[in-house]
Amino acid sequence: MAEFVPGRFDCLITDVSMPGRSGLELQERLRELGSSMPVIFITADTSPATEARALRGGAYACLTKPVNDEVLFHLLQNAMNFAGRSRRNERRDPPSDD
């Protein structure tokens, strides 16, 4: 996270369970840093509580392993389109009071 640069990546695909920091903690930290980057979770954890936490935290999707390649590709395309629209909206100049 020390090297995180906003806008450098369009989407994050991560697992829920990782050594050191969970994917859920990673997503939480990104949101604290102001990132609206879409996050797609791929996990073996079938707990509804885990999926609910991911989605409440702003996850774009939460997929259970094994993942269908076509489903992942479709979600990734949609997430990239979402990220592109978000960046374009952020770059627009705010309306003037003139």
C-alpha positions as CSV (number, residue, x, y, z in Angstrom):
1,M,0.0,0.0,0.0
2,A,3.0,2.3,0.5
3,E,3.3,2.4,-3.3
4,F,-0.4,3.0,-4.1
5,V,-0.9,5.7,-6.7
6,P,-4.6,6.7,-7.3
7,G,-5.6,6.2,-11.0
8,R,-2.7,3.9,-11.8
9,F,-4.8,0.8,-12.1
10,D,-8.4,0.5,-13.3
11,C,-9.5,-2.6,-11.4
12,L,-8.2,-4.9,-8.6
13,I,-8.8,-8.7,-8.7
14,T,-8.0,-10.2,-5.4
15,D,-8.7,-13.1,-3.1
16,V,-10.3,-12.7,0.3
17,S,-7.7,-14.8,2.1
18,M,-4.1,-13.7,1.6
19,P,-1.1,-13.8,3.9
20,G,-0.6,-10.6,5.9
21,R,-3.6,-8.6,4.9
22,S,-6.9,-10.0,3.7
23,G,-8.5,-8.8,0.5
24,L,-11.3,-7.3,2.6
25,E,-8.8,-5.3,4.6
26,L,-7.0,-4.2,1.3
27,Q,-10.3,-3.0,-0.1
28,E,-11.1,-1.1,3.1
29,R,-7.7,0.6,3.0
30,L,-8.1,1.6,-0.6
31,R,-11.5,3.2,0.2
32,E,-9.9,5.1,3.1
33,L,-7.3,6.4,0.6
34,G,-10.2,7.7,-1.5
35,S,-9.9,5.0,-4.2
36,S,-13.1,4.2,-6.1
37,M,-11.3,1.5,-8.2
38,P,-13.6,-1.5,-8.7
39,V,-12.6,-4.5,-6.7
40,I,-13.5,-8.1,-7.8
41,F,-13.0,-10.8,-5.2
42,I,-12.3,-14.4,-6.2
43,T,-12.6,-16.7,-3.2
44,A,-13.1,-20.2,-1.9
45,D,-15.0,-18.8,1.1
46,T,-18.7,-19.6,0.5
47,S,-19.8,-17.7,3.6
48,P,-22.7,-15.3,2.9
49,A,-21.2,-13.0,5.6
50,T,-17.9,-12.7,3.7
51,E,-19.7,-11.9,0.4
52,A,-22.0,-9.4,2.2
53,R,-18.9,-7.7,3.8
54,A,-17.2,-7.4,0.5
55,L,-20.2,-5.9,-1.2
56,R,-20.9,-3.6,1.7
57,G,-17.3,-2.4,1.4
58,G,-17.9,-1.5,-2.2
59,A,-16.8,-4.6,-4.1
60,Y,-17.8,-4.7,-7.7
61,A,-18.3,-8.5,-7.5
62,C,-17.5,-11.5,-5.4
63,L,-17.0,-14.8,-7.2
64,T,-16.6,-18.2,-5.7
65,K,-13.9,-20.5,-7.0
66,P,-13.7,-22.2,-9.4
67,V,-14.5,-19.1,-11.6
68,N,-15.9,-19.4,-15.1
69,D,-13.5,-17.5,-17.3
70,E,-16.3,-15.9,-19.4
71,V,-18.0,-14.6,-16.3
72,L,-14.8,-13.1,-15.0
73,F,-14.0,-11.6,-18.4
74,H,-17.5,-10.1,-18.6
75,L,-17.2,-8.6,-15.1
76,L,-13.8,-7.3,-15.8
77,Q,-15.0,-5.5,-19.0
78,N,-17.9,-4.0,-17.1
79,A,-15.6,-2.9,-14.2
80,M,-13.2,-1.3,-16.6
81,N,-16.0,0.6,-18.3
82,F,-17.2,1.7,-14.9
83,A,-13.7,2.9,-13.9
84,G,-13.4,4.8,-17.2
85,R,-16.7,6.6,-16.6
86,S,-15.7,7.4,-13.0
87,R,-12.4,8.9,-14.1
88,R,-14.0,11.0,-16.8
89,N,-16.5,12.4,-14.3
90,E,-13.7,13.2,-11.8
91,R,-11.8,15.2,-14.5
92,R,-14.7,17.4,-15.4
93,D,-14.5,20.9,-14.2
94,P,-17.1,21.8,-11.6
95,P,-19.8,24.1,-12.7
96,S,-19.0,27.8,-12.3
97,D,-21.1,30.2,-10.4
98,D,-21.0,32.8,-13.3
